[in-house]
Amino acid sequence: MQGSRLVAIMIFDGVDLLDVTGPPEVFALLGRDLKKDPGYRVQLAAETLDPVTTGAGVRLIPDVAFSDIAERRIDTLIVPGSVTIDREHRIHPVIDPAVVAWVRRLAYRSRRVASVCVGAHLLAEAGLLEGKRVTTHWSTARQLATRYPGVDVDPDPIFIRQGNVWTGAGITACLDLALALVAEDFGEHAAMGVARQLVMYLKRPSGQSQFSVPIEPAYTSRRMDDLRHYVTTNLHQKITMPELAAHAHIGERQLTRIFKEETGMTPAAYVETARIELARNRLEATEETLPRIATACGFGSTDTLIRVFRKRLGLTPSEYRRRFRHAG
């Protein structure tokens, strides 16, 4: 792309590949949809011009060095992330002081800054998120909040804008974030055109949730995994504490302790959250009636479904469906 809007994407060893390649695809498809150059010029920036090996093992060739681009005016600085996994299979964001220093310097030269996935940790370490409401991949949200108490971490939305700083959730949400940047520059109609080309049913608004009960939390014991599977496959019927305890061959007190330690919830709260998640999915993806959804998700009645949605989401099921229903 030969336009005047310089989009600099920072890359470094171990960077998540899709975080890097997703946004440029959105910007390129915009030109195809508009049938003209949209004005974006994407460059991969690294410490040197040597090939960078991503977390997926694919090597990328930088277009420019950090030191060279630091003297230019950057329209959009995109900061992807990288993670390591320890022996207990826990995820840890990589925070390289050298990369953080360049984030801080390049952000000063940028009209707007956007982090993708755990790239939010790099922005936070650079001091760019203090006092701001932000998001990141759900698997590291707690770590981000703990390490940076001055940052208001919301793990639910797929992206959040605070002034000229954007933060996005993980993996495919990089496409939603890039579409939002396009919408800011060229309007919603242009962004929707790109979404259609990407075969995305809906350009999801920033408030759309990234939370999914079956994959949250990231690491649990084998017993907890079995209990979670039991819950998610039996949501259509009544699930009691004695039943869960008997299934796990433990006492009810120990059951409650395990749930609180590994999910941060009581068993009852976890079951209710799982039911809400299933109902949300059906509201988004099907035309099922509310009574049918209430029965299938184990709420028992439409009144209970509505009451729980209002309490937990601040919306009725019908309002949620109107807002997030997938559009063909």
SETI-353510 format. One line per 10 residues: number of its first residue (from 1); for each residue x, y, z of N, C-alpha, C. Coordinates in steps of 0.001 Angstrom, whole numbers. Atoms other than C-alpha are relative to their C-alpha. Example, Ala and Ser with C-alpha at 12.3 -4.5 7.8 and 13.67 -1.06 7.14 Angstrom:
% residues 2
1) 890,-1190,0,12300,-4500,7800,900,1200,0; -820,-1190,-60,13670,-1060,7140,-770,1090,730
% end
This chain:
% residues 328
1) 846,-1193,0,0,0,0,885,1248,0; -871,-1158,180,1416,3356,-1008,-622,1288,557; 692,-1181,-493,-925,5705,877,775,744,1060; -679,-897,-939,-102,8392,3403,-236,-355,1464; 251,394,-1386,-1533,6747,6538,959,-1135,363; -995,1006,-348,1470,4919,7958,-492,-833,1182; 373,943,-1049,434,1856,9958,1245,-835,316; -1200,726,-406,3418,478,11855,-398,-1126,947; 294,1160,-839,3078,-3025,13278,1319,-509,574; -1230,408,-662,5729,-3919,15817,107,-1527,6
11) -211,1441,-50,7212,-7402,15499,1303,-298,735; -1143,433,-792,9701,-9299,17636,-89,-1506,144; -13,1460,-87,10711,-12906,18227,-1099,-507,939; 1064,601,-794,7816,-15010,19491,-1335,678,-146; 1258,-734,137,5116,-12531,18423,-1069,-920,-588; 1111,805,519,1693,-14054,17724,-249,358,-1466; 65,-227,1443,1393,-14477,13958,-1289,684,-435; 1270,-567,450,-2320,-13724,13543,-160,1443,469; 48,-1386,-482,-1986,-10578,15662,669,942,-994; -753,-812,958,464,-9319,13036,-691,40,-1353
21) 498,87,1376,-1185,-10516,9830,-1478,355,-158; 1429,-284,104,-4880,-9957,10649,-318,1430,-408; 321,-1390,352,-5026,-6134,10621,400,404,-1420; -314,-388,1385,-3107,-5707,7300,-970,-565,-1017; 969,590,926,-5581,-8060,5628,-1263,851,-54; 1171,-875,-38,-8438,-5812,6766,256,1264,-813; -310,-1236,713,-6698,-2698,5431,104,-244,-1506; -126,320,1428,-5918,-4423,2109,-1369,-225,-640; 1333,260,541,-9500,-5619,1638,-821,1277,-115; 705,-1272,103,-10735,-2090,2256,238,616,-1374
31) -308,-546,1307,-8926,-975,-893,-735,-729,-1105; 728,780,995,-10501,-3803,-2860,-1475,379,-12; 1417,-319,-88,-13959,-2887,-1587,-283,1416,-515; 188,-1383,438,-13525,848,-2237,386,185,-1462; -518,-66,1369,-11869,97,-5605,954,1179,-178; -1028,-1045,62,-9191,2656,-4777,903,-139,1222; -940,50,-1113,-6194,3086,-2504,-592,747,1192; 599,-678,-1153,-7598,3823,983,973,921,723; -962,-900,-628,-4402,5598,1960,819,-622,1107; -804,661,-1024,-2951,3008,4343,1312,-509,-602
41) -1282,595,374,701,2018,4112,499,-782,1206; -346,865,-1128,1472,-938,6372,1467,-394,-78; -1395,432,-76,5033,-1609,7498,217,-775,1291; -401,778,-1170,6396,-4248,9834,1298,582,529; -1170,-630,-608,8867,-2677,12241,592,-907,1073; -693,843,-966,11465,-4552,14264,1290,694,433; -1234,-621,-501,14666,-3831,16165,1072,57,-1081; -917,33,1139,16731,-4869,13138,-772,-488,-1212; 639,480,1218,15992,-5910,9576,170,-1500,-182; -134,1454,57,16839,-9540,10348,-1375,-656,103
51) 1295,694,-101,13992,-12087,9971,-419,-221,1452; 569,196,-1337,11721,-12396,12999,-806,-1297,-20; 730,1267,-88,10449,-15835,14032,-1186,161,931; 1218,-164,-793,6849,-15728,15248,-215,-1204,909; 340,1106,-875,5301,-17936,17900,-466,-1226,-746; 453,1117,824,3911,-20094,15105,1144,-625,-793; -1140,528,730,7400,-20681,13717,180,595,-1382; -95,-661,1307,6733,-18598,10580,900,1227,135; -913,-1131,-53,9443,-16055,9820,-546,1178,-800; 435,-1229,640,8607,-12456,8936,1213,882,-288
61) -1073,-914,379,10841,-9954,7158,-435,1431,325; 381,-1382,-325,10706,-6463,8720,195,932,-1193; -137,-1022,1035,10206,-3480,6422,913,1129,446; -731,-1156,-516,11882,-983,8675,430,-282,1434; -480,135,-1375,13862,-775,11906,-691,1027,894; 619,-930,-949,12429,845,15026,689,1362,-46; -753,-1254,-53,15185,3449,14982,-294,895,-1203; 294,-793,1196,14318,4526,11425,-1412,567,34; 1393,-457,5,10576,4738,11903,-273,989,1130; 194,-896,-1139,11001,6659,15162,88,1470,-390
71) -120,-1381,449,11778,9795,13176,-1144,413,-919; 1093,-294,910,8590,9607,11126,-1318,129,760; 1324,-140,-590,4989,10488,11844,-793,-1263,-289; 732,1259,127,2994,7297,12482,-1490,276,201; 1437,-174,-169,-743,7284,11928,-524,-975,1056; 499,1026,-918,-1469,3988,13718,1138,-946,371; -988,950,-504,932,1985,15871,-745,-1197,563; 652,1224,-459,-197,-1620,16351,1031,-846,752; -916,741,-868,1394,-3589,19187,-584,-1374,293; 449,1368,-292,844,-7364,19106,669,-502,1279
81) -585,570,-1217,1794,-9674,21952,679,-1321,-244; -674,1293,33,3702,-12813,22750,-140,-618,1377; 142,680,-1285,3355,-15433,25475,996,-1147,111; -725,1230,-295,5329,-18195,27117,-899,-853,881; 784,926,-816,3926,-21272,28838,951,-748,918; -904,621,-957,5510,-22607,32026,-289,-1499,145; 119,1453,-150,5806,-26203,33242,-1378,-423,489; 1364,294,-456,2363,-26005,34852,-1024,396,-1058; 862,-361,1129,960,-24949,31458,-748,1303,237; 593,-1317,-207,211,-21424,32659,579,981,-1002
91) -399,-989,995,333,-18564,30176,570,1236,687; -604,-1232,-499,2616,-15581,30813,322,901,-1186; -353,-925,1086,2839,-12502,28560,1484,323,40; -1412,-359,92,6331,-11697,27335,106,1523,33; -193,-1444,-137,7442,-8227,28431,1497,278,-112; -1403,-274,280,10794,-7410,26837,261,1487,227; -258,-1423,-283,12201,-4137,28282,407,796,-1234; -417,-712,1206,13784,-3254,24934,-1195,328,-880; 1207,-241,797,10470,-3647,23117,-868,1054,666; 801,-978,-738,8673,-1684,25848,538,1418,-218
101) -597,-1320,212,11120,1200,25442,-351,547,-1379; 369,-441,1337,10407,1306,21718,-1491,292,-101; 1435,-289,-26,6640,1131,22350,-228,1416,526; 161,-1325,-615,6913,4180,24577,432,1097,-973; -533,-1022,908,9011,6095,22024,-854,142,-1245; 785,-59,1227,6964,5164,18968,-1416,508,244; 1342,-482,-330,3646,5849,20720,-47,1523,-2; -80,-1464,-30,4769,9450,21151,-112,582,-1409; 18,-455,1378,5039,9713,17352,-1288,-401,-728; 1164,612,649,1643,8083,16689,-1296,743,299
111) 1329,-600,-197,-1847,9509,16171,-854,-856,906; 730,915,-867,-3332,6423,17772,833,-1266,166; -744,1218,-348,-2014,3266,19391,-1018,-1098,278; 917,1123,-206,-3688,-151,19346,793,-1244,386; -608,1272,-378,-2688,-3296,21200,-915,-1133,-430; 744,1190,377,-3735,-6731,20025,325,-1096,1005; -177,1123,-921,-4272,-9561,22514,869,435,1187; -825,-302,-1172,-1547,-9607,25202,972,1146,-251; -771,-1213,225,123,-6631,23546,-370,1093,984; 408,-978,-1018,-1831,-4684,26180,996,45,1151
121) -993,23,-1068,801,-5780,28692,1197,888,-347; -1103,-865,425,3459,-3970,26652,-403,1474,132; 472,-1379,-161,1336,-804,26572,-26,393,1475; 66,-291,-1433,789,-1047,30325,1393,223,580; -1373,-141,-498,4500,-1517,31020,624,1313,-480; -497,-1272,530,5185,1522,28839,-701,1199,625; 690,-1082,-692,2823,3565,31040,-1108,645,-805; 999,-593,887,253,4133,28302,-1439,-303,409; 1362,413,-364,-2730,2526,30049,-434,484,1384; 327,-443,-1350,-2660,4180,33465,-1287,820,11
131) 1267,-708,-126,-6152,5294,34474,-994,-290,-1097; 882,295,1124,-7694,3791,31366,-713,-1339,196; 719,1275,59,-10307,1062,30899,478,-735,-1244; -612,730,1113,-8760,-1632,28716,-466,-1450,16; 247,1432,40,-9149,-5221,27610,1225,-705,-544; -1052,841,544,-6858,-8069,26652,-573,-1406,-125; 487,1372,76,-7093,-11796,26057,-419,-453,1399; 539,377,-1314,-9175,-13323,28868,995,-809,828; -907,878,-748,-6368,-15746,29809,1049,758,798; -1003,-776,-737,-4058,-12930,30987,-588,1250,637
141) 632,-1211,-537,-6601,-10330,32111,285,167,1491; -245,-97,-1435,-6139,-11159,35795,1439,416,278; -1395,-393,-173,-2361,-10879,35473,190,1488,-286; -111,-1417,342,-2719,-7480,33796,-536,878,1120; 605,-790,-1073,-5005,-6190,36542,847,-29,1273; -803,137,-1208,-2755,-7490,39309,1303,781,-97; -1302,-645,168,501,-6159,37905,-131,1513,-129; 174,-1441,223,-928,-2738,36996,-1314,454,647; 1244,-337,-711,-3474,-1736,39670,-621,1314,-444; 548,-1265,481,-3877,1687,38092,-724,-116,-1324
151) 676,244,1270,-5319,113,34943,-1319,-719,269; 1329,601,-164,-9041,-720,34798,-185,-1070,-1080; 35,1098,962,-9041,-4147,33137,-1390,-614,-63; 1297,629,238,-12310,-5378,31656,229,-1145,-985; -316,1126,883,-11811,-8898,30246,-1124,-392,-957; 1152,449,771,-15231,-9068,28596,-65,527,-1432; 182,-497,1373,-15310,-6728,25539,1083,-496,-950; -998,423,974,-13535,-7653,22318,956,1129,-354; -950,-1105,78,-12044,-4172,22093,-572,1200,744; 387,-1205,-734,-12112,-889,23980,814,1170,-541
161) -706,-1225,383,-11252,2640,22884,-32,977,1158; -109,-1047,-1004,-10023,5219,25383,862,1110,-591; -745,-1062,660,-9057,8412,23599,671,-541,-1254; -727,494,1174,-6344,7567,21090,635,-1356,249; -547,1316,-329,-5539,4226,22759,-1101,-1045,-134; 927,1110,214,-7305,1062,21610,643,-1264,531; -488,1310,-426,-6958,-2345,23224,-977,-1059,-481; 846,1050,555,-8234,-5564,21685,213,-1328,690; -93,1344,-563,-8954,-9051,22909,825,-882,-934; -957,857,669,-7170,-12060,21586,-414,-569,-1340
171) 105,815,1198,-6681,-13892,18320,-919,662,-1029; 808,-523,1102,-9537,-13326,15824,-610,1366,295; 522,-1327,-318,-10694,-10211,17695,869,1093,-607; -828,-995,680,-7782,-8476,15944,-705,514,-1254; 753,-424,1174,-10072,-8387,12906,-1069,1017,380; 1016,-947,-473,-12834,-6662,14880,635,1344,339; -704,-1231,-346,-10322,-4140,16194,385,762,-1257; -397,-659,1240,-8978,-3421,12710,-1214,581,-728; 1216,-516,622,-12530,-3048,11377,-476,1279,692; 389,-1201,-738,-13232,-528,14132,886,1181,-386
181) -898,-1062,445,-10161,1463,13070,-419,501,-1380; 486,-371,1334,-11437,1408,9472,-1277,832,122; 1259,-734,-184,-14869,2549,10670,270,1424,465; -337,-1348,-471,-13279,5485,12471,499,868,-1157; -602,-770,1087,-11405,6524,9330,-933,179,-1193; 778,-10,1247,-13917,5681,6568,-1496,-217,194; 1414,168,-256,-17267,5073,8256,-424,-1458,119; 510,1343,-253,-19368,2072,9241,-284,-768,-1289; 343,689,1249,-20459,1306,5686,1231,-657,-610; -1237,563,544,-16873,783,4541,455,-1196,817
191) -416,1106,-865,-16102,-1402,7548,-881,-1226,-210; 893,1119,242,-19178,-3537,6917,303,-686,-1322; -373,591,1267,-18074,-4050,3338,1179,-946,140; -1155,874,-244,-14763,-5469,4518,-428,-1226,791; 485,1129,-796,-16554,-7635,7086,-660,-1048,-883; 632,946,922,-18581,-9189,4276,1052,-782,-779; -1057,689,731,-15422,-9975,2338,718,-1024,878; -653,911,-933,-13964,-11623,5436,-919,-1141,432; 1016,985,-371,-17132,-13749,5707,-234,46,1507; 376,-210,-1394,-17715,-12284,9160,-1471,380,-1
201) 1437,-217,31,-21437,-12446,9863,-388,1375,514; 330,-1279,-605,-21329,-9247,11826,1277,691,409; -1097,-770,-565,-18857,-6495,12510,-374,272,1449; 460,-15,-1388,-19138,-7001,16241,324,1325,679; -274,-1221,-738,-19474,-3895,18423,957,-282,1138; -1024,190,-1024,-16899,-3303,21133,-545,-687,1240; 565,601,-1194,-19319,-4445,23836,-244,-1486,-105; 224,1439,138,-19620,-7946,22404,996,-750,870; -823,707,-980,-18294,-10454,24898,950,-989,-648; -940,1040,400,-15186,-12577,24423,-60,-1165,975
211) 35,1022,-1045,-16082,-14619,27505,-713,-1247,-471; 622,1273,335,-16872,-18272,27040,228,-963,1145; -126,854,-1174,-17589,-20530,29989,800,-1269,-249; -737,1245,179,-16253,-23771,28441,1511,152,-31; -1444,-156,43,-12760,-22248,28097,528,917,1089; -424,-889,-1084,-12629,-20103,31244,-198,-729,1327; -1333,-571,116,-10503,-20360,33308,921,-867,-842; -891,672,939,-7480,-21401,31283,534,-1321,537; -667,1182,-522,-5951,-23971,33641,-676,-475,1275; 667,572,-1154,-7784,-26239,36042,446,-1446,154
221) -360,1387,-253,-7313,-29653,37603,-846,-932,-851; 761,982,772,-8490,-32823,35908,-1396,-178,589; 1314,151,-634,-11309,-33123,38449,-905,1169,-376; 796,-1171,356,-12435,-29559,37720,-401,-41,-1472; 339,143,1412,-12273,-30191,33983,-1193,-945,-180; 1091,966,90,-14558,-33200,34475,-1308,626,482; 1199,-652,-522,-16995,-31147,36561,-540,1032,-996; 425,-1000,980,-17078,-28351,33982,-672,-679,-1191; 599,732,1110,-17772,-30868,31240,-1379,-532,386; 1290,521,-467,-20556,-32418,33307,-1043,1116,16
231) 936,-1124,-64,-22129,-28992,33870,-458,390,-1397; 360,-507,1323,-21999,-27902,30237,-806,-990,-824; 781,992,750,-23503,-31168,28991,-1333,-332,669; 1260,279,-706,-26366,-31178,31510,-762,1264,358; 641,-1264,-323,-27512,-27574,31474,-1507,-23,-212; 1433,51,296,-30936,-28559,30151,-818,-543,1166; 728,555,-1139,-31803,-30258,33445,498,622,1304; -370,-554,-1294,-31629,-29376,37130,1325,-588,468; -1305,432,-505,-28094,-29526,38557,107,447,1447; -41,-314,-1426,-27834,-29702,42340,1404,-203,562
241) -1275,175,-691,-24919,-29485,44753,252,-1467,336; -246,1420,-293,-25392,-33071,45980,327,-809,-1244; -249,717,1244,-25471,-34269,42382,1429,234,-493; -1363,-308,430,-22217,-32469,41511,1032,-662,909; -933,606,-954,-20514,-33686,44686,84,-1510,-209; 14,1442,234,-21585,-37261,44005,728,-351,-1286; -683,261,1273,-20349,-37042,40433,1520,57,179; -1442,-159,-208,-16919,-35896,41665,531,-892,1116; -374,886,-1119,-16927,-38385,44596,691,778,1122; -517,-823,-1093,-16286,-35617,47138,-1182,573,766
251) 1046,-627,-782,-18222,-33801,49839,-372,1365,-547; 467,-1285,513,-20212,-30635,49198,916,1146,415; -902,-1056,-455,-17845,-28509,51282,1263,35,-861; -1187,54,846,-14849,-29702,49273,-329,448,-1421; 434,-431,1330,-16815,-29150,46058,4,1519,-102; 39,-1460,-7,-17423,-25516,46974,1404,581,19; -1379,-491,-81,-13749,-25042,47872,695,-113,-1356; -644,201,1301,-12590,-26484,44529,-497,1022,-1013; 548,-962,953,-14947,-24275,42522,524,1403,266; -459,-1342,-326,-13918,-21131,44385,1477,174,-327
261) -1435,-94,258,-10210,-21891,44074,313,20,-1486; -372,176,1397,-10274,-22819,40404,-827,811,-986; 808,-836,892,-13055,-20659,38948,-332,1351,603; 355,-1247,-664,-13515,-17908,41515,-1487,129,261; 1448,-22,-184,-17225,-18841,41772,-442,-1162,872; 637,1141,-646,-19484,-21017,43843,-521,-931,-1093; 584,890,1019,-20877,-24100,42049,-1281,557,-604; 1267,-535,514,-24295,-22430,41775,235,1157,-957; -294,-1142,868,-22820,-19255,40298,583,-464,-1321; -599,509,1239,-20804,-21264,37791,-1075,-593,-909
271) 1073,594,792,-23867,-23226,36661,-850,1100,-639; 800,-1092,547,-25849,-20004,36254,744,712,-1130; -798,-652,1032,-22997,-18411,34267,59,-840,-1265; -17,897,1159,-22798,-21457,32009,-1333,49,-737; 1321,-88,629,-26530,-21241,31392,-157,1317,-766; 68,-1290,684,-26253,-17559,30516,782,-57,-1301; -825,84,1201,-23458,-18306,28055,-704,-795,-1100; 719,809,982,-25490,-21029,26340,-1179,776,-568; 1143,-799,468,-28519,-18743,26169,457,1113,-932; -531,-1054,859,-26411,-15944,24699,312,-546,-1387
281) -335,600,1294,-25136,-18243,21991,-1253,-267,-834; 1237,293,732,-28666,-19319,21073,-710,1276,-443; 611,-1274,380,-29929,-15740,21076,724,613,-1194; -781,-564,1091,-27100,-14719,18748,-154,-785,-1296; -147,844,1187,-27206,-17665,16367,-1272,-681,-475; 1219,703,393,-30793,-18962,16250,-1200,935,77; 1271,-729,-89,-34389,-17805,15900,-914,-646,1044; 802,691,-1004,-35567,-19951,18829,-752,992,882; 789,-856,-889,-38283,-18497,21029,617,20,1383; -526,-100,-1357,-37484,-17368,24558,-417,-1193,873
291) 359,1183,-796,-39520,-20212,26147,852,-1218,-358; -804,1149,420,-37587,-22752,24093,1434,127,522; -1360,-219,-494,-34242,-21206,25034,52,-186,1510; 37,143,-1461,-35234,-21021,28702,2,-1465,405; 60,1434,-304,-36056,-24729,28699,1318,-696,-341; -1229,659,450,-32968,-25801,26731,1198,345,872; -1139,-450,-816,-30653,-23811,29014,-207,-250,1486; 207,365,-1393,-32194,-25031,32254,-529,1087,903; 544,-1067,-839,-33784,-21783,33424,-1409,-320,497; 1314,426,-463,-37169,-23446,33705,-1142,832,-519
301) 1080,-866,472,-39225,-20429,32668,597,1240,-649; -439,-1234,646,-38999,-17322,30532,232,1096,1024; -158,-1019,-1042,-39451,-15156,33630,1362,-111,669; -1309,194,-628,-36350,-16689,35218,1115,419,-947; -982,-393,1004,-34376,-16230,31993,142,1518,-52; -21,-1464,63,-35331,-12547,31832,613,584,1261; -518,-526,-1272,-34596,-11972,35519,1511,-152,98; -1438,246,-85,-31130,-13553,35323,763,890,-979; -663,-859,981,-30223,-11642,32153,65,1440,495; 6,-1379,-507,-31267,-8341,33721,1012,171,1132
311) -913,-86,-1150,-29261,-9080,36857,1447,-68,-440; -1396,244,353,-26098,-10296,35140,505,852,-1170; -439,-702,1203,-26032,-8425,31813,-584,1397,-150; 621,-1317,117,-28245,-5399,32347,-880,140,-1223; 853,16,1190,-30314,-6405,29302,-1017,-1124,127; 909,1129,118,-33382,-8510,28654,516,-892,-1129; -410,855,1121,-32869,-11521,26346,-374,587,-1361; 417,-589,1278,-34828,-9740,23609,894,1165,-391; -909,-1115,283,-32655,-6635,23914,1372,-524,-420; -1288,587,355,-29538,-8800,23799,-28,-527,-1433
321) 109,553,1360,-30749,-10548,20650,8,1118,-1047; 35,-1105,971,-31516,-7263,18874,1386,614,-184; -1321,-632,63,-28036,-5999,19693,1058,-881,-634; -1092,874,393,-25954,-9057,18931,-369,-1118,-973; 413,1049,936,-27966,-11222,16543,891,26,-1221; -840,86,1184,-25686,-12446,13734,-820,323,-1240; 704,-380,1231,-26732,-10783,10487,678,-642,-1194; -562,615,1196,-26296,-12657,7235,432,1044,-995
% end
